[in-house]
Amino acid sequence: MKITIKGEMTLADIARTLREVMYSLEEEHRLRYTRGATLYINPTNGFGDEIKVWTKDGHELVTLTATGPYRSAAEDFNL
């Protein structure tokens, strides 16, 4: 399944849009599980010009991997 968000916007707006899309998939389409997701973003400077993102040690940030939301100890021990 492909989800496309069009137009230049802030990361906060992208995140809010993704939450709205996920809510729609859950509530309107009854989708509950997926085996992961890949999100491609096109960084800009706010004026439509593409930019590169750099790490603190001067390397270009090309791939960022996440393992899911932070789980608290209360969740791990069913508290």
mmCIF file of the N, C-alpha and C atoms, coordinates in Angstrom:
data_MODEL
# 
_entry.id   MODEL 
# 
loop_
_atom_site.group_PDB 
_atom_site.id 
_atom_site.type_symbol 
_atom_site.label_atom_id 
_atom_site.label_alt_id 
_atom_site.label_comp_id 
_atom_site.label_asym_id 
_atom_site.label_entity_id 
_atom_site.label_seq_id 
_atom_site.pdbx_PDB_ins_code 
_atom_site.Cartn_x 
_atom_site.Cartn_y 
_atom_site.Cartn_z 
_atom_site.occupancy 
_atom_site.B_iso_or_equiv 
_atom_site.pdbx_formal_charge 
_atom_site.auth_seq_id 
_atom_site.auth_comp_id 
_atom_site.auth_asym_id 
_atom_site.auth_atom_id 
_atom_site.pdbx_PDB_model_num 
ATOM 1   N N  . MET A 1 1  ? 0.854   -1.168 0.000  1.00 0.00 ? 1  MET A N  1 
ATOM 2   C CA . MET A 1 1  ? 0.000   0.000  0.000  1.00 0.00 ? 1  MET A CA 1 
ATOM 3   C C  . MET A 1 1  ? 0.900   1.230  0.000  1.00 0.00 ? 1  MET A C  1 
ATOM 4   N N  . LYS A 1 2  ? 0.570   2.193  -0.799 1.00 0.00 ? 2  LYS A N  1 
ATOM 5   C CA . LYS A 1 2  ? 1.352   3.424  -0.908 1.00 0.00 ? 2  LYS A CA 1 
ATOM 6   C C  . LYS A 1 2  ? 0.500   4.588  -0.409 1.00 0.00 ? 2  LYS A C  1 
ATOM 7   N N  . ILE A 1 3  ? 1.085   5.425  0.441  1.00 0.00 ? 3  ILE A N  1 
ATOM 8   C CA . ILE A 1 3  ? 0.428   6.632  0.938  1.00 0.00 ? 3  ILE A CA 1 
ATOM 9   C C  . ILE A 1 3  ? 1.253   7.816  0.442  1.00 0.00 ? 3  ILE A C  1 
ATOM 10  N N  . THR A 1 4  ? 0.620   8.744  -0.251 1.00 0.00 ? 4  THR A N  1 
ATOM 11  C CA . THR A 1 4  ? 1.317   9.920  -0.781 1.00 0.00 ? 4  THR A CA 1 
ATOM 12  C C  . THR A 1 4  ? 0.773   11.174 -0.116 1.00 0.00 ? 4  THR A C  1 
ATOM 13  N N  . ILE A 1 5  ? 1.677   12.004 0.386  1.00 0.00 ? 5  ILE A N  1 
ATOM 14  C CA . ILE A 1 5  ? 1.316   13.302 0.953  1.00 0.00 ? 5  ILE A CA 1 
ATOM 15  C C  . ILE A 1 5  ? 1.970   14.347 0.063  1.00 0.00 ? 5  ILE A C  1 
ATOM 16  N N  . LYS A 1 6  ? 1.186   15.196 -0.534 1.00 0.00 ? 6  LYS A N  1 
ATOM 17  C CA . LYS A 1 6  ? 1.710   16.153 -1.507 1.00 0.00 ? 6  LYS A CA 1 
ATOM 18  C C  . LYS A 1 6  ? 1.874   17.538 -0.908 1.00 0.00 ? 6  LYS A C  1 
ATOM 19  N N  . GLY A 1 7  ? 2.853   18.256 -1.399 1.00 0.00 ? 7  GLY A N  1 
ATOM 20  C CA . GLY A 1 7  ? 3.063   19.640 -0.996 1.00 0.00 ? 7  GLY A CA 1 
ATOM 21  C C  . GLY A 1 7  ? 4.151   19.783 0.043  1.00 0.00 ? 7  GLY A C  1 
ATOM 22  N N  . GLU A 1 8  ? 4.788   20.948 0.048  1.00 0.00 ? 8  GLU A N  1 
ATOM 23  C CA . GLU A 1 8  ? 5.828   21.242 1.031  1.00 0.00 ? 8  GLU A CA 1 
ATOM 24  C C  . GLU A 1 8  ? 5.170   21.665 2.334  1.00 0.00 ? 8  GLU A C  1 
ATOM 25  N N  . MET A 1 9  ? 5.606   21.061 3.444  1.00 0.00 ? 9  MET A N  1 
ATOM 26  C CA . MET A 1 9  ? 5.055   21.396 4.757  1.00 0.00 ? 9  MET A CA 1 
ATOM 27  C C  . MET A 1 9  ? 6.079   21.059 5.828  1.00 0.00 ? 9  MET A C  1 
ATOM 28  N N  . THR A 1 10 ? 5.787   21.481 7.029  1.00 0.00 ? 10 THR A N  1 
ATOM 29  C CA . THR A 1 10 ? 6.701   21.213 8.145  1.00 0.00 ? 10 THR A CA 1 
ATOM 30  C C  . THR A 1 10 ? 6.621   19.743 8.537  1.00 0.00 ? 10 THR A C  1 
ATOM 31  N N  . LEU A 1 11 ? 7.641   19.276 9.249  1.00 0.00 ? 11 LEU A N  1 
ATOM 32  C CA . LEU A 1 11 ? 7.624   17.903 9.741  1.00 0.00 ? 11 LEU A CA 1 
ATOM 33  C C  . LEU A 1 11 ? 6.446   17.676 10.685 1.00 0.00 ? 11 LEU A C  1 
ATOM 34  N N  . ALA A 1 12 ? 6.082   18.693 11.470 1.00 0.00 ? 12 ALA A N  1 
ATOM 35  C CA . ALA A 1 12 ? 4.931   18.573 12.365 1.00 0.00 ? 12 ALA A CA 1 
ATOM 36  C C  . ALA A 1 12 ? 3.650   18.357 11.561 1.00 0.00 ? 12 ALA A C  1 
ATOM 37  N N  . ASP A 1 13 ? 3.505   19.069 10.440 1.00 0.00 ? 13 ASP A N  1 
ATOM 38  C CA . ASP A 1 13 ? 2.330   18.886 9.586  1.00 0.00 ? 13 ASP A CA 1 
ATOM 39  C C  . ASP A 1 13 ? 2.319   17.504 8.940  1.00 0.00 ? 13 ASP A C  1 
ATOM 40  N N  . ILE A 1 14 ? 3.492   17.031 8.526  1.00 0.00 ? 14 ILE A N  1 
ATOM 41  C CA . ILE A 1 14 ? 3.588   15.676 7.965  1.00 0.00 ? 14 ILE A CA 1 
ATOM 42  C C  . ILE A 1 14 ? 3.184   14.654 9.021  1.00 0.00 ? 14 ILE A C  1 
ATOM 43  N N  . ALA A 1 15 ? 3.695   14.805 10.242 1.00 0.00 ? 15 ALA A N  1 
ATOM 44  C CA . ALA A 1 15 ? 3.360   13.872 11.322 1.00 0.00 ? 15 ALA A CA 1 
ATOM 45  C C  . ALA A 1 15 ? 1.862   13.885 11.607 1.00 0.00 ? 15 ALA A C  1 
ATOM 46  N N  . ARG A 1 16 ? 1.279   15.068 11.652 1.00 0.00 ? 16 ARG A N  1 
ATOM 47  C CA . ARG A 1 16 ? -0.165  15.170 11.906 1.00 0.00 ? 16 ARG A CA 1 
ATOM 48  C C  . ARG A 1 16 ? -0.961  14.510 10.780 1.00 0.00 ? 16 ARG A C  1 
ATOM 49  N N  . THR A 1 17 ? -0.532  14.721 9.546  1.00 0.00 ? 17 THR A N  1 
ATOM 50  C CA . THR A 1 17 ? -1.200  14.098 8.408  1.00 0.00 ? 17 THR A CA 1 
ATOM 51  C C  . THR A 1 17 ? -1.087  12.583 8.475  1.00 0.00 ? 17 THR A C  1 
ATOM 52  N N  . LEU A 1 18 ? 0.094   12.072 8.823  1.00 0.00 ? 18 LEU A N  1 
ATOM 53  C CA . LEU A 1 18 ? 0.268   10.626 8.958  1.00 0.00 ? 18 LEU A CA 1 
ATOM 54  C C  . LEU A 1 18 ? -0.631  10.052 10.051 1.00 0.00 ? 18 LEU A C  1 
ATOM 55  N N  . ARG A 1 19 ? -0.751  10.758 11.180 1.00 0.00 ? 19 ARG A N  1 
ATOM 56  C CA . ARG A 1 19 ? -1.657  10.291 12.240 1.00 0.00 ? 19 ARG A CA 1 
ATOM 57  C C  . ARG A 1 19 ? -3.091  10.233 11.743 1.00 0.00 ? 19 ARG A C  1 
ATOM 58  N N  . GLU A 1 20 ? -3.500  11.238 10.975 1.00 0.00 ? 20 GLU A N  1 
ATOM 59  C CA . GLU A 1 20 ? -4.860  11.255 10.431 1.00 0.00 ? 20 GLU A CA 1 
ATOM 60  C C  . GLU A 1 20 ? -5.074  10.102 9.452  1.00 0.00 ? 20 GLU A C  1 
ATOM 61  N N  . VAL A 1 21 ? -4.076  9.833  8.614  1.00 0.00 ? 21 VAL A N  1 
ATOM 62  C CA . VAL A 1 21 ? -4.181  8.729  7.658  1.00 0.00 ? 21 VAL A CA 1 
ATOM 63  C C  . VAL A 1 21 ? -4.236  7.394  8.400  1.00 0.00 ? 21 VAL A C  1 
ATOM 64  N N  . MET A 1 22 ? -3.389  7.225  9.411  1.00 0.00 ? 22 MET A N  1 
ATOM 65  C CA . MET A 1 22 ? -3.384  5.977  10.180 1.00 0.00 ? 22 MET A CA 1 
ATOM 66  C C  . MET A 1 22 ? -4.718  5.780  10.904 1.00 0.00 ? 22 MET A C  1 
ATOM 67  N N  . TYR A 1 23 ? -5.256  6.841  11.446 1.00 0.00 ? 23 TYR A N  1 
ATOM 68  C CA . TYR A 1 23 ? -6.563  6.769  12.098 1.00 0.00 ? 23 TYR A CA 1 
ATOM 69  C C  . TYR A 1 23 ? -7.626  6.319  11.095 1.00 0.00 ? 23 TYR A C  1 
ATOM 70  N N  . SER A 1 24 ? -7.577  6.887  9.899  1.00 0.00 ? 24 SER A N  1 
ATOM 71  C CA . SER A 1 24 ? -8.531  6.513  8.859  1.00 0.00 ? 24 SER A CA 1 
ATOM 72  C C  . SER A 1 24 ? -8.389  5.037  8.485  1.00 0.00 ? 24 SER A C  1 
ATOM 73  N N  . LEU A 1 25 ? -7.149  4.576  8.346  1.00 0.00 ? 25 LEU A N  1 
ATOM 74  C CA . LEU A 1 25 ? -6.938  3.167  8.010  1.00 0.00 ? 25 LEU A CA 1 
ATOM 75  C C  . LEU A 1 25 ? -7.491  2.254  9.099  1.00 0.00 ? 25 LEU A C  1 
ATOM 76  N N  . GLU A 1 26 ? -7.281  2.642  10.364 1.00 0.00 ? 26 GLU A N  1 
ATOM 77  C CA . GLU A 1 26 ? -7.784  1.819  11.473 1.00 0.00 ? 26 GLU A CA 1 
ATOM 78  C C  . GLU A 1 26 ? -9.298  1.852  11.574 1.00 0.00 ? 26 GLU A C  1 
ATOM 79  N N  . GLU A 1 27 ? -9.863  3.039  11.567 1.00 0.00 ? 27 GLU A N  1 
ATOM 80  C CA . GLU A 1 27 ? -11.291 3.192  11.851 1.00 0.00 ? 27 GLU A CA 1 
ATOM 81  C C  . GLU A 1 27 ? -12.188 2.962  10.640 1.00 0.00 ? 27 GLU A C  1 
ATOM 82  N N  . GLU A 1 28 ? -11.811 3.471  9.503  1.00 0.00 ? 28 GLU A N  1 
ATOM 83  C CA . GLU A 1 28 ? -12.676 3.367  8.326  1.00 0.00 ? 28 GLU A CA 1 
ATOM 84  C C  . GLU A 1 28 ? -12.423 2.109  7.502  1.00 0.00 ? 28 GLU A C  1 
ATOM 85  N N  . HIS A 1 29 ? -11.172 1.618  7.545  1.00 0.00 ? 29 HIS A N  1 
ATOM 86  C CA . HIS A 1 29 ? -10.815 0.476  6.705  1.00 0.00 ? 29 HIS A CA 1 
ATOM 87  C C  . HIS A 1 29 ? -10.491 -0.772 7.519  1.00 0.00 ? 29 HIS A C  1 
ATOM 88  N N  . ARG A 1 30 ? -10.548 -0.668 8.838  1.00 0.00 ? 30 ARG A N  1 
ATOM 89  C CA . ARG A 1 30 ? -10.347 -1.794 9.749  1.00 0.00 ? 30 ARG A CA 1 
ATOM 90  C C  . ARG A 1 30 ? -8.979  -2.463 9.621  1.00 0.00 ? 30 ARG A C  1 
ATOM 91  N N  . LEU A 1 31 ? -7.973  -1.700 9.223  1.00 0.00 ? 31 LEU A N  1 
ATOM 92  C CA . LEU A 1 31 ? -6.610  -2.208 9.154  1.00 0.00 ? 31 LEU A CA 1 
ATOM 93  C C  . LEU A 1 31 ? -5.998  -2.128 10.545 1.00 0.00 ? 31 LEU A C  1 
ATOM 94  N N  . ARG A 1 32 ? -5.440  -3.216 11.032 1.00 0.00 ? 32 ARG A N  1 
ATOM 95  C CA . ARG A 1 32 ? -4.884  -3.234 12.386 1.00 0.00 ? 32 ARG A CA 1 
ATOM 96  C C  . ARG A 1 32 ? -3.377  -3.498 12.440 1.00 0.00 ? 32 ARG A C  1 
ATOM 97  N N  . TYR A 1 33 ? -2.829  -4.236 11.495 1.00 0.00 ? 33 TYR A N  1 
ATOM 98  C CA . TYR A 1 33 ? -1.423  -4.638 11.568 1.00 0.00 ? 33 TYR A CA 1 
ATOM 99  C C  . TYR A 1 33 ? -0.717  -4.432 10.234 1.00 0.00 ? 33 TYR A C  1 
ATOM 100 N N  . THR A 1 34 ? 0.602   -4.253 10.308 1.00 0.00 ? 34 THR A N  1 
ATOM 101 C CA . THR A 1 34 ? 1.454   -4.201 9.127  1.00 0.00 ? 34 THR A CA 1 
ATOM 102 C C  . THR A 1 34 ? 2.833   -4.731 9.528  1.00 0.00 ? 34 THR A C  1 
ATOM 103 N N  . ARG A 1 35 ? 3.603   -5.170 8.574  1.00 0.00 ? 35 ARG A N  1 
ATOM 104 C CA . ARG A 1 35 ? 4.943   -5.696 8.861  1.00 0.00 ? 35 ARG A CA 1 
ATOM 105 C C  . ARG A 1 35 ? 6.001   -4.618 8.777  1.00 0.00 ? 35 ARG A C  1 
ATOM 106 N N  . GLY A 1 36 ? 5.669   -3.417 9.089  1.00 0.00 ? 36 GLY A N  1 
ATOM 107 C CA . GLY A 1 36 ? 6.634   -2.327 9.033  1.00 0.00 ? 36 GLY A CA 1 
ATOM 108 C C  . GLY A 1 36 ? 6.227   -1.324 7.971  1.00 0.00 ? 36 GLY A C  1 
ATOM 109 N N  . ALA A 1 37 ? 7.026   -0.304 7.816  1.00 0.00 ? 37 ALA A N  1 
ATOM 110 C CA . ALA A 1 37 ? 6.724   0.748  6.847  1.00 0.00 ? 37 ALA A CA 1 
ATOM 111 C C  . ALA A 1 37 ? 8.026   1.441  6.467  1.00 0.00 ? 37 ALA A C  1 
ATOM 112 N N  . THR A 1 38 ? 8.044   1.995  5.284  1.00 0.00 ? 38 THR A N  1 
ATOM 113 C CA . THR A 1 38 ? 9.167   2.791  4.818  1.00 0.00 ? 38 THR A CA 1 
ATOM 114 C C  . THR A 1 38 ? 8.626   4.164  4.447  1.00 0.00 ? 38 THR A C  1 
ATOM 115 N N  . LEU A 1 39 ? 9.214   5.189  5.021  1.00 0.00 ? 39 LEU A N  1 
ATOM 116 C CA . LEU A 1 39 ? 8.805   6.564  4.748  1.00 0.00 ? 39 LEU A CA 1 
ATOM 117 C C  . LEU A 1 39 ? 9.964   7.273  4.062  1.00 0.00 ? 39 LEU A C  1 
ATOM 118 N N  . TYR A 1 40 ? 9.720   7.776  2.879  1.00 0.00 ? 40 TYR A N  1 
ATOM 119 C CA . TYR A 1 40 ? 10.719  8.561  2.170  1.00 0.00 ? 40 TYR A CA 1 
ATOM 120 C C  . TYR A 1 40 ? 10.318  10.025 2.298  1.00 0.00 ? 40 TYR A C  1 
ATOM 121 N N  . ILE A 1 41 ? 11.255  10.870 2.728  1.00 0.00 ? 41 ILE A N  1 
ATOM 122 C CA . ILE A 1 41 ? 10.974  12.302 2.788  1.00 0.00 ? 41 ILE A CA 1 
ATOM 123 C C  . ILE A 1 41 ? 11.946  13.024 1.859  1.00 0.00 ? 41 ILE A C  1 
ATOM 124 N N  . ASN A 1 42 ? 11.528  14.183 1.430  1.00 0.00 ? 42 ASN A N  1 
ATOM 125 C CA . ASN A 1 42 ? 12.326  15.010 0.524  1.00 0.00 ? 42 ASN A CA 1 
ATOM 126 C C  . ASN A 1 42 ? 12.624  16.333 1.231  1.00 0.00 ? 42 ASN A C  1 
ATOM 127 N N  . PRO A 1 43 ? 13.724  16.390 2.013  1.00 0.00 ? 43 PRO A N  1 
ATOM 128 C CA . PRO A 1 43 ? 14.024  17.595 2.803  1.00 0.00 ? 43 PRO A CA 1 
ATOM 129 C C  . PRO A 1 43 ? 14.181  18.843 1.932  1.00 0.00 ? 43 PRO A C  1 
ATOM 130 N N  . THR A 1 44 ? 13.592  19.945 2.399  1.00 0.00 ? 44 THR A N  1 
ATOM 131 C CA . THR A 1 44 ? 13.717  21.232 1.712  1.00 0.00 ? 44 THR A CA 1 
ATOM 132 C C  . THR A 1 44 ? 14.099  22.310 2.714  1.00 0.00 ? 44 THR A C  1 
ATOM 133 N N  . ASN A 1 45 ? 14.385  23.485 2.201  1.00 0.00 ? 45 ASN A N  1 
ATOM 134 C CA . ASN A 1 45 ? 14.752  24.616 3.059  1.00 0.00 ? 45 ASN A CA 1 
ATOM 135 C C  . ASN A 1 45 ? 13.568  25.515 3.392  1.00 0.00 ? 45 ASN A C  1 
ATOM 136 N N  . GLY A 1 46 ? 12.356  25.112 3.036  1.00 0.00 ? 46 GLY A N  1 
ATOM 137 C CA . GLY A 1 46 ? 11.179  25.925 3.294  1.00 0.00 ? 46 GLY A CA 1 
ATOM 138 C C  . GLY A 1 46 ? 10.785  26.798 2.118  1.00 0.00 ? 46 GLY A C  1 
ATOM 139 N N  . PHE A 1 47 ? 11.669  26.853 1.121  1.00 0.00 ? 47 PHE A N  1 
ATOM 140 C CA . PHE A 1 47 ? 11.399  27.618 -0.098 1.00 0.00 ? 47 PHE A CA 1 
ATOM 141 C C  . PHE A 1 47 ? 11.299  26.698 -1.315 1.00 0.00 ? 47 PHE A C  1 
ATOM 142 N N  . GLY A 1 48 ? 11.257  25.393 -1.066 1.00 0.00 ? 48 GLY A N  1 
ATOM 143 C CA . GLY A 1 48 ? 11.145  24.420 -2.151 1.00 0.00 ? 48 GLY A CA 1 
ATOM 144 C C  . GLY A 1 48 ? 12.454  23.881 -2.672 1.00 0.00 ? 48 GLY A C  1 
ATOM 145 N N  . ASP A 1 49 ? 13.581  24.396 -2.158 1.00 0.00 ? 49 ASP A N  1 
ATOM 146 C CA . ASP A 1 49 ? 14.890  23.924 -2.603 1.00 0.00 ? 49 ASP A CA 1 
ATOM 147 C C  . ASP A 1 49 ? 15.294  22.695 -1.794 1.00 0.00 ? 49 ASP A C  1 
ATOM 148 N N  . GLU A 1 50 ? 15.729  21.627 -2.482 1.00 0.00 ? 50 GLU A N  1 
ATOM 149 C CA . GLU A 1 50 ? 16.158  20.419 -1.786 1.00 0.00 ? 50 GLU A CA 1 
ATOM 150 C C  . GLU A 1 50 ? 17.434  20.685 -0.992 1.00 0.00 ? 50 GLU A C  1 
ATOM 151 N N  . ILE A 1 51 ? 17.535  20.052 0.169  1.00 0.00 ? 51 ILE A N  1 
ATOM 152 C CA . ILE A 1 51 ? 18.744  20.145 0.999  1.00 0.00 ? 51 ILE A CA 1 
ATOM 153 C C  . ILE A 1 51 ? 19.164  18.750 1.424  1.00 0.00 ? 51 ILE A C  1 
ATOM 154 N N  . LYS A 1 52 ? 20.375  18.642 1.941  1.00 0.00 ? 52 LYS A N  1 
ATOM 155 C CA . LYS A 1 52 ? 20.865  17.389 2.519  1.00 0.00 ? 52 LYS A CA 1 
ATOM 156 C C  . LYS A 1 52 ? 20.884  17.556 4.028  1.00 0.00 ? 52 LYS A C  1 
ATOM 157 N N  . VAL A 1 53 ? 20.687  16.441 4.725  1.00 0.00 ? 53 VAL A N  1 
ATOM 158 C CA . VAL A 1 53 ? 20.704  16.433 6.188  1.00 0.00 ? 53 VAL A CA 1 
ATOM 159 C C  . VAL A 1 53 ? 22.007  15.769 6.625  1.00 0.00 ? 53 VAL A C  1 
ATOM 160 N N  . TRP A 1 54 ? 22.661  16.364 7.618  1.00 0.00 ? 54 TRP A N  1 
ATOM 161 C CA . TRP A 1 54 ? 23.978  15.904 8.053  1.00 0.00 ? 54 TRP A CA 1 
ATOM 162 C C  . TRP A 1 54 ? 23.943  15.441 9.507  1.00 0.00 ? 54 TRP A C  1 
ATOM 163 N N  . THR A 1 55 ? 24.769  14.462 9.832  1.00 0.00 ? 55 THR A N  1 
ATOM 164 C CA . THR A 1 55 ? 24.907  14.006 11.215 1.00 0.00 ? 55 THR A CA 1 
ATOM 165 C C  . THR A 1 55 ? 25.857  14.946 11.946 1.00 0.00 ? 55 THR A C  1 
ATOM 166 N N  . LYS A 1 56 ? 25.949  14.778 13.267 1.00 0.00 ? 56 LYS A N  1 
ATOM 167 C CA . LYS A 1 56 ? 26.837  15.631 14.056 1.00 0.00 ? 56 LYS A CA 1 
ATOM 168 C C  . LYS A 1 56 ? 28.301  15.468 13.664 1.00 0.00 ? 56 LYS A C  1 
ATOM 169 N N  . ASP A 1 57 ? 28.662  14.263 13.188 1.00 0.00 ? 57 ASP A N  1 
ATOM 170 C CA . ASP A 1 57 ? 30.057  14.042 12.820 1.00 0.00 ? 57 ASP A CA 1 
ATOM 171 C C  . ASP A 1 57 ? 30.345  14.305 11.345 1.00 0.00 ? 57 ASP A C  1 
ATOM 172 N N  . GLY A 1 58 ? 29.412  14.973 10.642 1.00 0.00 ? 58 GLY A N  1 
ATOM 173 C CA . GLY A 1 58 ? 29.674  15.445 9.295  1.00 0.00 ? 58 GLY A CA 1 
ATOM 174 C C  . GLY A 1 58 ? 29.337  14.505 8.156  1.00 0.00 ? 58 GLY A C  1 
ATOM 175 N N  . HIS A 1 59 ? 28.618  13.427 8.422  1.00 0.00 ? 59 HIS A N  1 
ATOM 176 C CA . HIS A 1 59 ? 28.205  12.519 7.360  1.00 0.00 ? 59 HIS A CA 1 
ATOM 177 C C  . HIS A 1 59 ? 26.780  12.833 6.917  1.00 0.00 ? 59 HIS A C  1 
ATOM 178 N N  . GLU A 1 60 ? 26.514  12.588 5.643  1.00 0.00 ? 60 GLU A N  1 
ATOM 179 C CA . GLU A 1 60 ? 25.156  12.799 5.156  1.00 0.00 ? 60 GLU A CA 1 
ATOM 180 C C  . GLU A 1 60 ? 24.232  11.730 5.747  1.00 0.00 ? 60 GLU A C  1 
ATOM 181 N N  . LEU A 1 61 ? 23.090  12.152 6.265  1.00 0.00 ? 61 LEU A N  1 
ATOM 182 C CA . LEU A 1 61 ? 22.107  11.230 6.820  1.00 0.00 ? 61 LEU A CA 1 
ATOM 183 C C  . LEU A 1 61 ? 21.237  10.726 5.678  1.00 0.00 ? 61 LEU A C  1 
ATOM 184 N N  . VAL A 1 62 ? 21.395  9.449  5.335  1.00 0.00 ? 62 VAL A N  1 
ATOM 185 C CA . VAL A 1 62 ? 20.679  8.864  4.211  1.00 0.00 ? 62 VAL A CA 1 
ATOM 186 C C  . VAL A 1 62 ? 19.567  7.947  4.704  1.00 0.00 ? 62 VAL A C  1 
ATOM 187 N N  . THR A 1 63 ? 19.866  7.150  5.732  1.00 0.00 ? 63 THR A N  1 
ATOM 188 C CA . THR A 1 63 ? 18.901  6.190  6.265  1.00 0.00 ? 63 THR A CA 1 
ATOM 189 C C  . THR A 1 63 ? 18.829  6.324  7.773  1.00 0.00 ? 63 THR A C  1 
ATOM 190 N N  . LEU A 1 64 ? 17.636  6.332  8.295  1.00 0.00 ? 64 LEU A N  1 
ATOM 191 C CA . LEU A 1 64 ? 17.399  6.384  9.729  1.00 0.00 ? 64 LEU A CA 1 
ATOM 192 C C  . LEU A 1 64 ? 16.480  5.212  10.052 1.00 0.00 ? 64 LEU A C  1 
ATOM 193 N N  . THR A 1 65 ? 16.891  4.346  10.969 1.00 0.00 ? 65 THR A N  1 
ATOM 194 C CA . THR A 1 65 ? 16.112  3.156  11.297 1.00 0.00 ? 65 THR A CA 1 
ATOM 195 C C  . THR A 1 65 ? 15.523  3.287  12.694 1.00 0.00 ? 65 THR A C  1 
ATOM 196 N N  . ALA A 1 66 ? 14.254  2.938  12.824 1.00 0.00 ? 66 ALA A N  1 
ATOM 197 C CA . ALA A 1 66 ? 13.568  2.960  14.115 1.00 0.00 ? 66 ALA A CA 1 
ATOM 198 C C  . ALA A 1 66 ? 12.973  1.585  14.380 1.00 0.00 ? 66 ALA A C  1 
ATOM 199 N N  . THR A 1 67 ? 12.892  1.210  15.648 1.00 0.00 ? 67 THR A N  1 
ATOM 200 C CA . THR A 1 67 ? 12.368  -0.107 16.006 1.00 0.00 ? 67 THR A CA 1 
ATOM 201 C C  . THR A 1 67 ? 10.982  -0.041 16.624 1.00 0.00 ? 67 THR A C  1 
ATOM 202 N N  . GLY A 1 68 ? 10.354  1.097  16.583 1.00 0.00 ? 68 GLY A N  1 
ATOM 203 C CA . GLY A 1 68 ? 9.009   1.228  17.144 1.00 0.00 ? 68 GLY A CA 1 
ATOM 204 C C  . GLY A 1 68 ? 8.994   2.193  18.303 1.00 0.00 ? 68 GLY A C  1 
ATOM 205 N N  . PRO A 1 69 ? 7.829   2.400  18.896 1.00 0.00 ? 69 PRO A N  1 
ATOM 206 C CA . PRO A 1 69 ? 7.720   3.372  19.984 1.00 0.00 ? 69 PRO A CA 1 
ATOM 207 C C  . PRO A 1 69 ? 8.448   2.917  21.243 1.00 0.00 ? 69 PRO A C  1 
ATOM 208 N N  . TYR A 1 70 ? 8.823   3.888  22.063 1.00 0.00 ? 70 TYR A N  1 
ATOM 209 C CA . TYR A 1 70 ? 9.461   3.615  23.348 1.00 0.00 ? 70 TYR A CA 1 
ATOM 210 C C  . TYR A 1 70 ? 8.487   2.853  24.238 1.00 0.00 ? 70 TYR A C  1 
ATOM 211 N N  . ARG A 1 71 ? 8.951   1.760  24.819 1.00 0.00 ? 71 ARG A N  1 
ATOM 212 C CA . ARG A 1 71 ? 8.126   0.989  25.741 1.00 0.00 ? 71 ARG A CA 1 
ATOM 213 C C  . ARG A 1 71 ? 8.622   1.241  27.160 1.00 0.00 ? 71 ARG A C  1 
ATOM 214 N N  . SER A 1 72 ? 7.710   1.618  28.026 1.00 0.00 ? 72 SER A N  1 
ATOM 215 C CA . SER A 1 72 ? 8.080   1.872  29.414 1.00 0.00 ? 72 SER A CA 1 
ATOM 216 C C  . SER A 1 72 ? 8.155   0.551  30.179 1.00 0.00 ? 72 SER A C  1 
ATOM 217 N N  . ALA A 1 73 ? 8.789   0.588  31.343 1.00 0.00 ? 73 ALA A N  1 
ATOM 218 C CA . ALA A 1 73 ? 8.861   -0.600 32.198 1.00 0.00 ? 73 ALA A CA 1 
ATOM 219 C C  . ALA A 1 73 ? 7.462   -1.035 32.620 1.00 0.00 ? 73 ALA A C  1 
ATOM 220 N N  . ALA A 1 74 ? 6.567   -0.098 32.803 1.00 0.00 ? 74 ALA A N  1 
ATOM 221 C CA . ALA A 1 74 ? 5.196   -0.443 33.179 1.00 0.00 ? 74 ALA A CA 1 
ATOM 222 C C  . ALA A 1 74 ? 4.542   -1.292 32.098 1.00 0.00 ? 74 ALA A C  1 
ATOM 223 N N  . GLU A 1 75 ? 4.800   -0.990 30.850 1.00 0.00 ? 75 GLU A N  1 
ATOM 224 C CA . GLU A 1 75 ? 4.246   -1.794 29.762 1.00 0.00 ? 75 GLU A CA 1 
ATOM 225 C C  . GLU A 1 75 ? 4.864   -3.186 29.744 1.00 0.00 ? 75 GLU A C  1 
ATOM 226 N N  . ASP A 1 76 ? 6.182   -3.251 29.958 1.00 0.00 ? 76 ASP A N  1 
ATOM 227 C CA . ASP A 1 76 ? 6.872   -4.548 29.942 1.00 0.00 ? 76 ASP A CA 1 
ATOM 228 C C  . ASP A 1 76 ? 6.397   -5.463 31.062 1.00 0.00 ? 76 ASP A C  1 
ATOM 229 N N  . PHE A 1 77 ? 6.038   -4.895 32.207 1.00 0.00 ? 77 PHE A N  1 
ATOM 230 C CA . PHE A 1 77 ? 5.630   -5.707 33.348 1.00 0.00 ? 77 PHE A CA 1 
ATOM 231 C C  . PHE A 1 77 ? 4.119   -5.660 33.609 1.00 0.00 ? 77 PHE A C  1 
ATOM 232 N N  . ASN A 1 78 ? 3.378   -5.145 32.609 1.00 0.00 ? 78 ASN A N  1 
ATOM 233 C CA . ASN A 1 78 ? 1.909   -5.069 32.716 1.00 0.00 ? 78 ASN A CA 1 
ATOM 234 C C  . ASN A 1 78 ? 1.436   -4.380 33.991 1.00 0.00 ? 78 ASN A C  1 
ATOM 235 N N  . LEU A 1 79 ? 2.049   -3.262 34.323 1.00 0.00 ? 79 LEU A N  1 
ATOM 236 C CA . LEU A 1 79 ? 1.671   -2.514 35.514 1.00 0.00 ? 79 LEU A CA 1 
ATOM 237 C C  . LEU A 1 79 ? 0.637   -1.466 35.193 1.00 0.00 ? 79 LEU A C  1 
# 
